[in-house]
Amino acid sequence: MRSKLRKRMWIKRIGIMLLIMGIMTIPGCGKEDEDNHKPIVFGATYMTRNNVFFDVLHEGIEEVVESNGDILISRNPCQDQEKQNDQILEMIDEGIQVLFLNPVDWETVKPALEVCREAGVVIIDVDTVVKDTDYVVSIIETDNYLAGKLCAEDMMSQMDSARIVVIDNPIQTSITNRVQGFLDTIEGHEEYEVVYTGTGAGELEVSATVMAEILDQNIDFDVVLGGNDPSALGALATLQQFGKDQGVRIYGIDGSPDFKAMLALGYVTGTSAQSPKTIGTVAAETAYDYLAGKEVPSYISIEPHLITRDNLNEYEINGWQ
């Protein structure tokens, strides 16, 4: 991958040199270009666009970039890290100077981090953290540990004991940190037991399949923690399909419109709400500060808030926070 990048960058440099030579032969062009704003090209890639959360996050970035007269290009790797790495290489070829990165896999994204560094591309890490954080300028995410903790605290305030199913996604640090916050909160309380942990990939359809497998095994449980709202809603869909949803408390993390609609109907219990628009806006503003030579925080944490039926009227059901 790195040798391929070097070859492409060499060809690109020749093209740039020829372009400059051509411009120099046109009288007056150099001065005119100096007076005009030369757009900065930004790139963005999210683990999937099969989740409206990332659409809203992208809007936050896009509004800031376009208001500055610059360009934002994006790619959708569809939960495939190898594809994401290749798409990042493509965006480097297209001239990006900054990459907003939401990795599919926090570890195997490293080759893409390496080529970005070699190409001089600035990386702003959004929503979920890469393992090799020294390659990124700044990380902007929800306090995911607190998000899981809030769900556990609400469950414990309502139930004297619980048998819990956790739908995790080990390659995504945002979800694993949420699960860890939940687990640390119930630690030492034997009356709250995790009876099954499945991998839902952060996707509704995959999590629905995980829940079907749990039901096939006749596992007794009365609480589901979804690592995000799609995971929780996938579990709900299967439970309703088999008529097993009665008496099961379901927690998600996102505060998505779909989850809040189910909350209003009483089908789910609570969600730790994120603000994807805020994450996107802060990420873009941080990128511009860095490009302007300002010192930027290496880590920015945005506080989540628990939404239940008790406070649902304080939030817009059809929108994000």
C-alpha positions in Angstrom: 0.0 0.0 0.0 2.8 2.4 0.9 4.7 1.7 -2.3 1.6 2.3 -4.3 1.1 5.6 -2.5 4.7 6.7 -3.3 4.2 6.0 -7.0 0.9 7.9 -7.1 2.4 10.8 -5.2 5.4 10.9 -7.7 3.0 11.1 -10.7 1.0 13.7 -8.9 4.0 15.9 -8.2 5.0 15.8 -12.0 1.4 16.8 -12.8 1.5 19.7 -10.4 4.9 20.9 -11.8 3.6 20.8 -15.3 0.5 22.7 -14.2 2.6 25.4 -12.5 4.8 25.8 -15.6 1.7 26.2 -17.8 0.2 28.8 -15.5 3.5 30.8 -15.4 3.2 31.2 -19.2 -0.2 32.9 -18.9 0.2 36.7 -18.2 -1.5 37.9 -15.0 -2.7 34.4 -13.9 -0.3 34.2 -10.9 -1.5 37.5 -9.3 -5.2 36.6 -9.9 -4.8 33.2 -8.1 -3.1 34.9 -5.2 -6.2 37.2 -4.8 -8.7 34.3 -4.9 -9.3 31.8 -2.1 -7.8 28.4 -3.0 -10.2 25.8 -1.6 -8.9 23.4 1.0 -10.0 19.8 0.2 -11.2 17.8 3.2 -12.0 14.1 3.3 -14.4 12.2 5.5 -14.9 8.5 6.0 -17.3 6.8 8.4 -17.5 3.1 9.2 -20.9 3.0 7.6 -23.6 5.2 6.3 -26.3 2.6 7.1 -26.8 4.6 10.3 -28.3 8.1 10.2 -26.1 9.1 13.1 -23.2 9.4 10.7 -25.3 11.4 8.2 -26.0 14.0 10.9 -22.3 14.0 12.0 -21.3 14.6 8.4 -23.8 17.5 8.1 -22.1 19.1 11.1 -18.7 18.9 9.3 -20.1 19.9 5.9 -21.7 23.1 7.2 -18.5 24.4 8.6 -16.4 23.4 5.6 -18.8 24.9 3.0 -19.2 28.1 5.0 -15.5 28.6 4.6 -15.7 28.1 0.8 -13.8 24.8 1.0 -14.5 21.3 -0.4 -15.5 18.1 1.5 -15.4 14.7 -0.2 -16.5 11.5 1.6 -16.5 7.7 1.3 -18.6 4.9 2.7 -16.6 1.7 3.4 -19.7 -0.3 4.5 -18.0 -1.8 7.6 -15.0 -3.0 5.6 -11.7 -1.8 7.0 -9.7 -2.9 3.9 -12.1 -1.0 1.7 -11.8 2.0 4.0 -8.0 2.0 3.8 -8.2 1.9 0.0 -10.7 4.7 -0.1 -8.5 6.9 2.1 -5.7 6.3 -0.4 -8.1 7.4 -3.2 -8.9 10.6 -1.3 -5.2 11.3 -0.8 -4.9 11.1 -4.6 -7.7 13.6 -4.9 -5.7 16.1 -2.8 -7.2 16.1 0.7 -5.3 18.0 3.3 -7.4 16.9 6.3 -9.2 13.6 6.9 -12.1 13.2 9.3 -11.8 9.6 10.3 -14.3 7.2 11.9 -12.5 3.8 11.6 -14.2 0.5 11.0 -11.6 -1.3 13.0 -9.6 0.6 15.6 -6.5 -1.5 15.0 -6.3 -2.5 11.3 -6.9 1.1 10.2 -3.2 1.6 10.9 -1.9 1.3 7.3 -4.2 4.2 6.4 -2.8 6.2 9.3 0.7 5.6 8.1 0.0 6.7 4.5 -1.7 9.8 5.7 1.3 10.8 7.8 3.6 10.1 4.8 1.4 12.3 2.6 1.2 15.1 5.2 -2.6 14.6 5.7 -3.9 15.8 9.0 -6.2 13.3 10.8 -9.1 14.4 13.0 -10.5 11.2 14.7 -14.3 11.4 15.2 -16.7 9.3 17.4 -14.6 6.3 17.9 -10.9 6.2 18.8 -8.1 4.6 16.8 -5.6 2.5 18.7 -2.5 4.4 17.4 -3.6 7.8 18.6 -0.1 9.4 17.9 -1.1 9.5 14.2 -4.1 11.9 14.9 -4.2 15.5 15.8 -7.3 15.4 17.8 -10.1 13.0 18.9 -13.7 14.3 19.3 -16.2 11.9 20.8 -19.0 11.5 23.3 -17.9 10.4 26.8 -18.8 6.8 25.9 -17.8 5.4 29.3 -20.3 7.7 31.0 -22.9 6.8 28.5 -22.7 3.2 29.6 -22.6 4.2 33.2 -25.8 6.2 32.9 -27.7 3.2 31.5 -26.4 0.9 34.4 -27.3 3.5 37.0 -30.9 3.8 35.7 -31.3 0.0 35.5 -30.1 -0.4 39.1 -32.5 2.3 40.3 -35.4 0.4 38.9 -34.5 -3.2 39.4 -33.2 -5.1 42.5 -31.6 -7.7 40.3 -31.2 -8.4 36.6 -30.0 -11.0 34.1 -28.4 -9.0 31.3 -27.6 -9.5 27.6 -24.9 -7.2 26.2 -24.7 -6.6 22.4 -21.1 -5.3 21.9 -18.8 -4.6 19.0 -15.2 -5.3 20.0 -13.5 -3.6 17.1 -15.3 -0.3 17.8 -13.9 1.5 20.8 -16.9 3.8 21.3 -19.1 0.8 21.9 -16.6 -1.2 24.0 -16.1 1.9 26.2 -19.9 2.1 26.7 -20.0 -1.5 27.6 -17.1 -1.1 30.0 -18.8 1.8 31.7 -21.9 -0.3 32.2 -19.9 -3.3 33.5 -17.8 -1.3 35.9 -20.9 0.2 37.4 -22.5 -3.1 38.2 -19.3 -4.7 39.3 -19.4 -6.0 42.9 -23.2 -6.3 42.7 -23.8 -10.0 42.2 -27.5 -9.4 41.8 -26.8 -7.9 38.4 -25.4 -10.6 36.1 -24.4 -10.6 32.5 -25.6 -13.9 31.1 -24.6 -13.4 27.4 -22.5 -11.1 25.3 -22.9 -11.0 21.6 -21.3 -9.1 18.7 -23.8 -6.9 16.9 -21.4 -4.8 14.7 -23.4 -1.7 15.6 -26.0 -2.7 13.0 -29.7 -3.4 13.4 -29.9 -6.4 11.2 -26.8 -8.1 12.7 -28.0 -7.5 16.3 -31.5 -8.9 15.4 -29.7 -12.1 14.3 -27.7 -12.2 17.6 -30.9 -11.9 19.6 -32.5 -14.8 17.5 -29.5 -16.9 18.5 -29.9 -16.0 22.1 -33.6 -17.0 22.0 -32.6 -20.3 20.3 -30.4 -21.1 23.3 -33.3 -20.4 25.7 -31.2 -18.0 27.8 -33.1 -16.4 30.6 -32.7 -12.6 30.7 -34.7 -9.4 31.5 -32.4 -6.6 30.4 -30.7 -5.8 27.0 -27.8 -3.3 26.7 -27.3 -2.4 23.1 -23.9 -0.8 22.3 -25.8 1.8 20.2 -29.4 2.4 19.3 -29.4 0.2 16.2 -28.1 -2.7 18.3 -30.9 -2.2 20.8 -33.6 -1.8 18.2 -32.4 -4.9 16.4 -32.8 -6.8 19.6 -36.3 -5.3 20.1 -37.3 -6.3 16.6 -36.5 -10.0 17.2 -38.1 -10.0 20.6 -41.3 -8.6 19.2 -41.2 -11.0 16.3 -41.2 -14.0 18.7 -43.4 -12.3 21.3 -40.7 -12.3 23.9 -40.5 -8.5 24.5 -42.8 -8.3 27.6 -40.9 -7.7 30.8 -37.5 -7.0 29.1 -35.9 -3.6 29.7 -33.9 -2.4 26.6 -31.2 0.3 26.8 -29.5 1.9 23.8 -26.9 4.6 23.3 -27.4 7.4 20.8 -30.7 9.2 21.4 -31.7 8.6 17.8 -35.2 9.6 16.5 -36.1 5.9 15.9 -35.2 4.9 19.5 -37.1 7.9 21.0 -40.2 7.0 19.0 -40.0 3.5 20.5 -39.5 5.0 23.9 -42.6 7.1 23.5 -44.5 3.9 22.8 -43.1 2.2 25.8 -41.2 -0.5 23.9 -37.7 0.4 25.2 -36.4 1.8 28.5 -33.7 4.4 28.0 -30.8 5.7 25.8 -27.7 7.8 26.6 -28.1 10.6 24.1 -25.2 11.8 21.9 -25.1 14.9 19.6 -23.6 13.8 16.3 -24.1 17.4 14.9 -22.0 18.8 17.8 -19.3 16.1 17.2 -19.2 17.1 13.5 -19.2 20.8 14.1 -16.5 20.7 16.8 -14.4 18.4 14.6 -14.5 20.8 11.7 -13.8 23.8 13.9 -10.8 22.0 15.5 -9.4 21.2 12.0 -9.6 24.9 11.0 -7.9 26.0 14.2 -5.1 23.5 13.6 -4.6 24.7 10.0 -4.5 28.3 11.3 -1.6 27.3 13.5 -3.5 27.3 16.8 -2.9 24.7 19.5 -5.8 22.3 19.7 -6.8 19.8 22.4 -5.7 16.2 21.7 -9.0 14.9 23.1 -12.4 16.5 23.3 -15.2 14.8 25.2 -18.8 15.6 24.8 -21.2 14.7 27.7 -24.1 12.4 27.1 -27.5 12.6 28.7 -29.9 9.8 29.6 -33.3 9.9 28.0 -36.2 7.9 29.5 -39.9 8.2 29.3 -39.7 10.5 32.4 -37.8 13.2 30.5 -38.7 12.4 26.9 -40.8 15.6 26.6 -37.6 17.7 27.0 -36.3 16.3 23.7 -37.4 16.5 20.1 -38.5 13.0 19.1 -38.0 13.4 15.4 -34.5 15.0 15.6 -31.1 14.6 17.2 -29.9 16.5 20.2 
